[in-house]
Amino acid sequence: MEDAKTRTRLLLKEKGMQAVSHATVMIVGIGGVGSFAAEALARSGIDTLILVDHDIVAESNLNRQIHADYGTIGKAKTAVMKERIKSYRKDCTIICHDCFYSKAINEQLFSQKIDYVVDAIDTISAKLELIQTCLEKKIPFISSLGMANRLDPTKITITTLDQTSYDPLAKILRSLVKKQRIYGRIPVIFSTEQPIVQNRIINADGKTRKAKIPPASSSFVPPAAGLAAASKVVRDLCENAKHLHEIVVAGGCFWGVQEYYRRVKGILQTSVGYAQGFTANPTYEEVCSDQTNHVEACRLQYDDRLIDLPLILELLFRIIDPTSYHEQGEDRGSQYRTGVYYLDQADEETIRTWIQKKQADYPSPILTEVQPLTCFYDAEAYHQQYLLNNPNGYCHVDFSKLKKEELKTSW
């Protein structure tokens, strides 16, 4: 039986769909480009959309903005976009910020993890600030350049700012980026079509040049740019997902193990919990009773472009005694046994082969478990990042075992 995401899932495959379904995307500017980007991202299955704009729907928007109709004129663009999305995606979380973007509201906007930003701002100063913020925070983004005064959607392309031409907005941005010494790759959507020159005064009493002499626009180019932006977001999320993997390791008290791996380059997320036992949602006290068969474990998400599974295993064996079953450091009990628990069946051969070769370094048999992960229950909140929050807390792990080149730039 098909559901709303079946056709998309067939295209993105399971891992890609999972990445999209857990992603948070911010769209700044909900106009011709931004509204179509939001529409396409919502229909693609993005979990959370953050919409940022202080504009209201005007009659002049009817020719190119998907949320514009006679019933929405005069209403906030973020609100009507949210209402529209909710009419077909009840499960989509939508956060609206009814404000124009500036760095002054960064703390408010970036208070949660954001996986991607779509810049559909038409004000140069705000656009530049958003680009700089994304570069500083290392958040993937795509910036839409000038789409007005054009008629041909087939001339839209995705490149980097330094490769643009025929775009007055891009020319100004390139100059400002150089002047302000903003470094980094700036991906953009722009049109190679030569824009027409629109100098006709439409609103003589307009307070700004744009109000007096508005740019010409079509139903083709801004929507196509929005769809291209959404496609870029989804494709990048799927590509990134190909390189993300999970593994669960146990090496005694999970406080030290988590802090150890948290510092390692390529480890993206860590969490501690109880694995491989036969009771559901155990408490720490229950695990310590030695009656649940759970092991204190650390779940790792890693990027294989930065670290591979053999190195993760090597790092584990630097801090454990793999020939000891129920004892690591000063800790005693079955919950302190060592183990590697895989989520992907393909990892089993890698793990077993690596450990088989490692056996030559030990006179006694290696007792580290190698099993498929049967269950993992997150430990209580106070256990998470315990040593980060309590630097003087107990730890059996020797962090000096990590080499300088294996460490993140900052941890």
N, C-alpha and C positions, 0 to 999 in steps of 0.2 A: 504494500500500500504506500503510495507516494505521499510525502508531506511537503511543506513549503520549502524545505531545504534540499529535497532529493536531487533535483536537477543540478543545483550548485555543487552538492557533494560529489556527484558523478564527475564533475570537472576538476574540482580541487583535490579529490581523494580525501581519505579519512584524516590524515595528519594535517593537511592544509585546512580542511574544514574545522578541525579542532582549534587550530591557531586563530582562525577568523572568529570563531564562536567565543573565544576568550579574550578578544582584543578590545582595547579602548582607543578610540580615535577622536581627536579634537578637530573640529572644522571651524575656522575663524573667518567669518564673512559668509552670510547665508543669502547670497544674491543669485545671479545667473549661474555662476560656476559652483558656488557653495551649496546651493539647494539641490542641484543635480548630483553633486558628490554625495551629499547626505542621503538622498533617495537611493542611489545605487549601493552605497555601503550598507544601508539598512536592509535592503532586499538581498544583499549577499550574505547576511547573517552576522554582521558585526555585533558583539555583545553590548557595548556601551558607546554611545555617541555623546560628545560634549559639543554643544552648539553655542557659538559666541557671536553676537551681533546686537546692535542697539537700534537698528533701522526698523521701520515699519513698511508694510506692503503698500506700494503706491500704484496708481492706475498705469503708470509708465512701465511697471514691471510685468504686465500681463503678457507681453510678447516673448518673454524668455525665462521667467522664473517659475519653477514647477509648483510652488506653493501659492502662486498668485492667481486669484480668481475674484469675482465680484464679491463673494462672501468674506474674503480675507483682507480686502483693502482697508487700511487704517489700523490693522492689528500687527503686533510684534512678529517679526519674521521667525524668531526662534520658537515662539509659542505655536504658530500655525504649522511650522515644520514638524514640531513634536506631535501635534494633533494628527497631522497627515500620516506620519510614520506609525503611530499607535493604531491607526485604522487597519493596518495589515501586519504589524509586528508588535503584538502585545507583550512579547517577552524581551523586547529591546529596552535597555535602560537608557533614558535620555536625560541629560543634565543641561539645562539652559542657563546661560549667563547673558542677561539683557544689558549688555554694555559694549562699548567699543574697546578694542584691544589696545593696551599699552603695557610697558614693562611694570608699571605701577601695580598692576593686578596679577602679576606672575604668581605670587604666593597663593592667591585664591585659586587661580586656574590650574596650577601644577601641584596641588596638594595631594593628588593621587597619581599612581603610575599611569603614564600615557604611552601607548605603543607607537602612535603615529600622529602627525599633525598635517592637516591640509590647510595651507595658507591661501585663502581666497579674498584677501584684503585688497582694496583698491587705493588705499592711502599709503603713500611711499614711506613716510616716517614710521608708521605702525608696522608695515610689512618688513622693513629693515630690522626693527626691534624684535619681531617674532622670529625672523631668520636667525638673528644673533642668539636669541634665547635657546632655540632648538640646537644650534651648534654647541653652545655652552653646556647644555644638559644632555647632549648626545642622544637626542630624540630624532628618529627618522622623520623626514618631512618632505613635502612637495609644494613648491610655490608656484601659483598661477600668475602669469604676467598679463600683459594687455590683450584682452579679447574683444574690445570694442572696435568699431569702425572696420569690421571685417565681415566677409560673407561666406568664406569657403572653409568648412570644418575639416576638410581633408588636408589642410596645410598645418594642422596642429601636430606638434611633436614634443617629445620629452627629451631633454638634454640637461646640460648644466649652464649656469648663468654666463660663464665665460665663453660659451659657444653660441650665444644668441646673436641675432641680427634682425634688422627691419622692425625693431620694437623700441619705441621711444622710452617706455617704462624700464625696459631692460638696460638701456643705455645709461639712464640716471642711476639705477641700482648698481651697475658695474662701477660707476664713478664713486658712489658713496661707499661701497664695500672696500674699494682701494684706499679711499681717503681715510676711512675709519679703521683700516687695517684689520678687517674681519677675515679670518682665515678659515678655510674649510670648504668642502665640496657643497655647492648649492644647487640641488636638483630643481629644475623648473619645467613648467609646461608653457610653451609659447607657440605663436603662429608665425610661419615664414611668409605669410601673405602681407604684402605691402598695405598698410592701413590707409583708408581715405582720409582726407583732411576735412574735418567738420568744424566750420567757423560760423555757422548760422546761429543767431541769437534766438532762442526759443522762449526764455523767461526773462524779460527785460529787468524785472525787479528782483532777480536772484541775487543772493548775498555773496555767492562765490562764482568763480568762473565756470565751474562744473554745473552749477545751478542755472546760470545764464545760458551757457553754451554746452548743453549735455552731449556726450558722445553718442554716435549712432550705434545701434545694436541690432542683432538678429536673433532669430529662434534657433540658429544653427551652431554658431561658434561658442558662445559661453556654455550652453548645455554639453556640447562635445568635449569641452575642456574639463567640465565637472566629471563627466563619465571617464575621461582619460585619467583624471586624478584618482578616482575611486579604483579604477583598474590597477593603477600603479601601487596603491596601498595594499590591495588584496594580493597582488603578485609578489610584492616584497614580503608580506607576512607569510605567505606560503613558502617562498624560497628560504626565508629564515628558519621556518619550522623544520625543514629538511635537515638542518644542522643541530637541532636541539634534541637532547636525549636525557633519559633519567636512569639513575642507578641508586640502589640503597646499600649503604655499607654499615657495618657494625664493628666497633673497635674499643669496646669498654664503655665507660661513662660517656654519654652522648654530648655532654657540655663541651668537652675539649675537642671531640671529633668535629662538631659543627663549627667551632671557632677556627679550627685548623683549616678546614676546606673553604670556609668563608673568605679566607685570605688569598686563595689560589686563583690565578688568572684562568679564565674560562669557565669557572663555576659561577653560574648565574643566580641560582637560588638554593637555599638550604632550609631544611626543616627537620626537627627531631620528633621521634615518635616510637611507638611500640609495634614490632613486626613479628610475623611468623607464629603467633600464639593461637590458642583456640578459644579465647574469650573476646567478645566484642567490646570495644570502647573501654579498655581497662584503665584504671587509675594507676598512678605511680606506686601507691601503696600495694595494690594488687599485684603489680608486676614484681615488686620487691619481695613478695611472699613466696616466690619460687613455685607458684602453683599454676601459672598461666602459660608457661613456655614462651612468653614474649621476650624479645631481645631489644635492648636499647639501640636504636638505629638512627641513621641520618640519611635523609633523602636528598639527593643531589640532582639539580638540573644543570647540564653543561652544554657548551657549544663546541662541537667537534672541529671547528676551524681554529680553536684556541687550545684545546686540550683533548687528548684521546683517552679511551678506556684503559689501555695499559699503563698510562702515567697515573691515572686515578688509583689503580691497584698498587703501583709502586709507592705512591704517597701513603697509602693505607699501611703497607707493610713496613714502612719506616717507623711507625709509631705503635705497632702492636707486637706482641709475641704470638705468632700464629700457631705455635706448638702447644700453647696453653689453652685449655678449653673454657673453664669458668673463672678465669682470673686475668685481669689486666691492671697493671699498676697496683694500687692499694684496694682495688675493688674485687669482691668475691660474689659469685652467684651466677646462675644460668643466664640471667639477663645481660651479663657482661661478656658472653661468648663473642667470638669474632665471626663475621660473615659477609658475603657479597650476594645480594639478592637482585636478580635481574627482572626487568619488565618486558624486555624484548628477547624472544627466544634465540635470536641470532647472536646475542651477547654471550651465551653460555659457552660456546666453543672458545671464544677469545679469552674468557676468564679461566676456564679449565686449562687451556694450553699455557697461559701465562703462569699459573700456579704450579703446574707440572715442571716447568723450567726453573721456577724459583725454589723448588724443593731441594735442589742441589746446594743451596746456601744453608740448609739446616740439617743437623744430624738426626733430629727427631721428626716424625711425620707432621706435616702441616694439617691442623685440625680446623682451619677456617671453613665454615659452611659455604657451599655454593648451591643456591636453590632459586627456583622461580619465586618471585614475591607473591605470597599468598594473601597477605593483608598488611596494612600499615595504618595505624591510628595515631593522629597527631597527639603529641604529649601536651600536657597542660601549658597554658600561656606563659607561666613563669619560667618554664624550661627553655622556651624558644630564645635563641641568642643570649643565653644565660651569661656567658663570660663577657660578651660585649656590654651587657648592662651591669655586670658585677665583675670588673676586671681582677679583683683580688679573690675571686671564688676558687674553689678546689678544681684542680686540673691535673690529669696524669699525662697529658700530651706535651711533648717537647717541640715547641714551635720552631726552634732553631733547625729542625730537620728540613725545613723548607728552604730551598735555594733562592737567591735573590731574583733570578730570572723567572722563577715560577710564581712570584708574587704579583698581585694586582698593583697598579700604580699607586692607588690609595685604597686602604681597607679599614 
